[in-house]
Amino acid sequence: MGSILGNRVARLEDPRLLTVGGTYVEDVVLPDAAWLTYVRSSLAHARIIGVDVSGAKTAPGVLAVLTGDDLAELGLAPASNPAFPEGMRRPFVARDVVRFVGEAVVAIVAEDRACGSDAADLVVVDYEPLPVVIDPEAALRDEHLIFPDVGTNVVQRFTSGSRADFGGCEVVVEERIVNQRLTAAPIEPRSAAAYWTDDGRLVHYAACQGAHPTRDLLATVYGLEPSQVQVVVPDVGGGFGAKSRTFPDELALGFYARAAGRPVRWTESRSENMVAMVHGRGQLQHARLGGTRDGRITAYQLDVVQDAGAYPVLGARLPVMTMLMTTGAYDIANAGFGGVSVVTNAVSTTAYRGAGRPEAAVAIERMVDRFAAEIGMDPADVRRRNLVAPFADRYTSGVGTTYDVGDYPEALERVLRAADYDALRNEQARLRAAGGPVALGIGIATYVEITAGVRGDREFGGVELLDGGRIRVTSGSTPTGQGHDTTWAMIVADRTGVALEHVEVVHGDTDRVPRGGLTVSSRSVQLGGAAVAEACDTLVERARGAAAELLEASVADVVLDRAAGRFHVTGAPARAVGWADLVAADRAALSAEADHLPAMPTFPFGAHVAVVEVDTETGRVDLRRIVALDDAGRILNPLVAEGQVHGGIAQGAAQALLEAVRYDEEGQPLTTNFVDYPVISATELPSLELVHMATPTFVNQLGAKGIGESGTIGAIPAVYNAVIDALCHLGIRHLVTPLTPERVWAALATVR
């Protein structure tokens, strides 16, 4: 029997999730638990003149009513990054000023959700409105300061060094590109619960993307040692980056539990989630690309303004990721990047599926198509002329980013063949000649992205032999639906020969797992999986020693038959011992741990083709086909990987066509539910056509790269380009996403 890795193994998690159901934070039984309700600001920017909580304090079932002054002892929430201005740190509950609609102003702890909601209606807050800044480009002008003591709205500036030189270009094209704000819309909104034990430990249940980072934040907030905090992450109903950091309204639960003298729990309503949970994207781009009339790109400059929202967190740093991937899969030595992040009177922005890399792909891929249209060349041919040649050991881009391995031309050709690109162009020409109302559009996108890109980032994995020859694997990587239980069990089974059903997977509990990081940046398999593999290798070596004693042989002569899960002397398989036989021999020694620290990030890549039909009379866009190649190195389980790609493509298509968080000029959110914010569904998606290609990396022993974000990164520009391609013969060269029927119809009206 060969390796189990690479097989389409059904997810081990799914029978439980689809029958008895998962165990989410709301399902955790906490006797005598109280409920937290927030009163949130109704204004985007205002001075708090007064807060009247007298009615709420006497309302039925209310245990405590707390304002920002009551939480003053907690100080400000920990800074997300030491490079951010100290004066931009966020309070746990607003004290003097509110800076976005949805900011917490009063916390109410009550017997249950209904009592808390009723009491919240009795709170009266007196506001003095202040100037509102929603547009990040307006914020950059510093005409109205959101933090006057800081003296600027600028959080951070970024540059790749020198700017691109366009002096020798025969053709130059420029565009303003908008990566609109998006909400992650997880099926489970933010949810948490906390209580204090009799010996002074804080126990915190969280629906988050990393138990240990949340533990460390809580320890900082409450002045505790990490060992005095236990964080438990049960099943999580989606994260997509929005749950990668634990925010002040959740971090304060321990304070409320102490004030109430009992456990306190909190789960957002959907409307609360829409206005108060961090958003993604929010990046404005000014792109300029130049080259020769025969299709060679010779210069590219990308300048971005990042909307950080009211309080800078990870979103304010995302231009770094965009900068790293400025030139994408193209060989453009003359390239430059400049960026700035600014605060605005809106919800903070953070990582959202792809986190800065989709933004880079959207910019370069739109500009390649824009350049192709300008010189009258097929966009596929422009790409062929400019893609980086295949490389097996590192390539350094025009902005200094070093990629691991890649074959971008082959990815493009495979996806074009799978889509039957020439036939699509012929069909498009036929439809245009017929002059009907339906326009066919074909969009191409190539991409390369960085995964596990945080320098010094490592992940923990441990394995332990249990009674009966079972193995327990512990991982510091906290899943939010990615299928870690299945993948880790497959790695253990592959390395040890133990059956999948005899592998127990533990994660998401800081008392059971010694350390761990965030499940972000498509890092899980290449860091967490590699750590598990390394721990298994150590366990096998230790087990060989125990087996040698039982076999009365030299350790050097003992081998593991992985197919059978048994140890024997080389050349003498008839006499063998299994894992169960080793338990009694030396159980204490039969465990192992590993912390995997990669030498460099990995760089998944791929190419997508999208086909759309646009009704030129109504502006309606129908996504007819997506053909996608996403090369993430060695795939451990194609079924799990394809699930990630499917979800990623859906989110990418949604950004291109449907989704956008919107505010009015006064900072009032206009998208507060799923009526106003249309989350994409199967109705808007075709069956996806996936093309296989695997280029293993040398960065880890598994040969694996990240897969969680690839589909999104390829899909956004492919669908975007397809819609513009459908309309270019009518005189439309560029539009701003999302490409809703209204926006497409309005653009068509201007060229008729």
C-alpha positions, 0 to 999 in steps of 0.5 A: 500500500502506498502513501495515504497522502494525495488520496481523496479522503473524506473529511473526518469532521463531517459526520459529526458536523452533519449529524449531531452538529458542532459544538460552538461557543453558544453550545458550551454549558456555563451554569448561571451565566449572564449575558453581555449586551452593548449599547453602540454609537449611532454616530460616526464621529462625536464627542460624548457629552453625557451618558444616562444609564439610570433607567438601564440600571433599574431594569429587570434582570440587569446585574451591571451597567458599565461605561468607559469610565468604569473600565478605565482601569483596563486602560486601552486595548493592546496595540496591534502593531508597535509601529502604529501611533500610540495615540490611536489605540482603542478603548474597550468602551468609548469614553470621550469620543466615538469614532465609528457607528457601532463603537461600544459606549455602554456595556450591560450585563443581564440575566439573559439576552432579552433583559440586556436588549430591553435595558439597552433601549433605556440608555440615553447618550448625549453626543456632540457631532464632529466632522466625519471622514469616510473617504480615505483619500480625504483622510489623507489630506488631514483636513479633519483629524480623527485623533487630534493629539496624534496630529495626522490621520496617517498610520504608516507609509510604505515604499519599495524604494525607487519609483518606476521610470516610464521614460522609455515607454511607447505606451502608458496606461493609468487607472484608479482601482477600488478594492471595496470594503467587504465583510467576512459574513461568517455563518457564526458571528463573533461569540465568546464567554468567560469566567474566573476560577476560584484560584484566580485563573481566567477561562475564556471560550472564543470563536477565533482563529488562534487560541494562543494569541488570544490567550496572550492578549488576555494575559496582557489585558489583565496583567496575568501570566499566560499560564493563568489564562485558559482559552478554549476554541470549540468549533468555529463557524467561519473566520476568513481573517475577521476572527484572526485578532480578538478585539476589545469588545470581547477582551473585556468579557473577563472584566464583566465576569468579575463585576458580575461575579459569574460567567458572562457570555456574548454573541453578536446579532447579525446586524451588530456583526455587520456594523461592529466586526472588522471589515476586509479590503478597503484599498484604493489604488493608482496604477500606471503601466507602460511598455512597447507596442509589441506587448512588452511591459517595461514599467509598472508603478502601484500607489495605494491608500489603505483605509484602516478604519477608526482604530488601526489593526492589521488592515493598516499593515496590509499594503506591505503584503500588496507591495511584496506581490506588486509585479505578480507573475510578471518579469518587470524589473522596473517596478515601484510601490508606494503606499499609505494607511490612514484612519477613517470614521468607519469600522477597522479593517483587517485581513480578509481572505488573501489579505493584501495579495488579492489587491496586488493581483487585481491591480496588475491583472487589470492593468495588463488587460488595460495595456492589451486593449490599448495596443490591440493585442490579445490579453493572453499573448501579452501575458505570454510575453511577460510572465516569469520564465519557469524556475526551480530555485528562487526568483527575485521580483522587481520589488525585491520579493524572492519566490520559491519555485514556479512555472507560470507559463505552463499554468497559463497554457493549461488553463487556456487549453482547458477553457478552449480559449480560442473557441471562446474568442470565436464565439465572442466574435460571432455574437458581436457580429450578430449584434444581439443584446448579450455580450460575451466576456472572457477574463484571464488572470494569472497570480502568485501569492505569498503564504506563511509570510511572517518572518520568524513565524513557527508552529507547534506539533506534537504526537503521543502514543496511547494505549492500544497503539492509538496516537494523539496529535496536538497542533497549535493551529486552530481550525475554522473549517479547513479540515485540520483533523483530517489532514493531521490524521493523514500525516500521522497515518502516513508517517506511522502506519497507524489507521486514521480512525486510531488518530486523535487530534487535539487543538484549540485549548491552551491547557492541552496544547503548549503553544501555537499561532494563528490560522491565517495566511494559508500557513496551516499545512506548510507550518502546522502540518510540517511540525506534525510530520517532524514530530512523527519522524522523531516518534518513529525514531524513538519507537525504533529503539523500543522495538529493538529492545523487544526484538532483541536487535540493533536499532540500526537494523529495525525498520518501520513497515508503514503499510502494516504499521509494524516494526521488524528487523530488515529482511525479516518481516515475519517477526514484528511488533506493532505500536500497541506492543510498544506502549508497555515497553517505554510509554513515557518516551514515546512522544515527540514535539516539533516547532517548524520554522520555515527558511522562507515563505512559499508562493502558490500560483495559478491562472483562472479564466472566467466567462461571463454574459452581460445583458447590455440592456439591463446591466445584468452579469451572469457568470457562465464559467470559471476554469481555475488552476491553483498550484499549491505544491504537493496536495495532501488531500485533493478533496480538502484542497478543492473545498478551499478553492471552491470557497475561495473562488466564490468569495472572489467572484462575490467581490467582483460582482456583488459585495460591498460595505457602504457608508453615506457621507455621515458615516452611517452604514448602509449595509447592515443585513443580508438584504443590503449586503448580498452574500453570494450563493450557489445561484450566482455561481456555475459549476467550477472547472478545476485544472490540476498542476502541482509544483512541490516546494523545497521549503518544507518536507511535505512540498506543500504550499498554502491553498486557502486563499488562492481561489480568491486571488485568481477569481477576482481579477478573472471575473473583473476582466471578463466583464470589462472584456464583454464591454470593451467593444462598446467603448468601456475600458474600466469600471469600479467593483462591484460590477452590479447591474446598476453600475454596468447599466449606468456605464453603458448609458454613458457610451450609447 
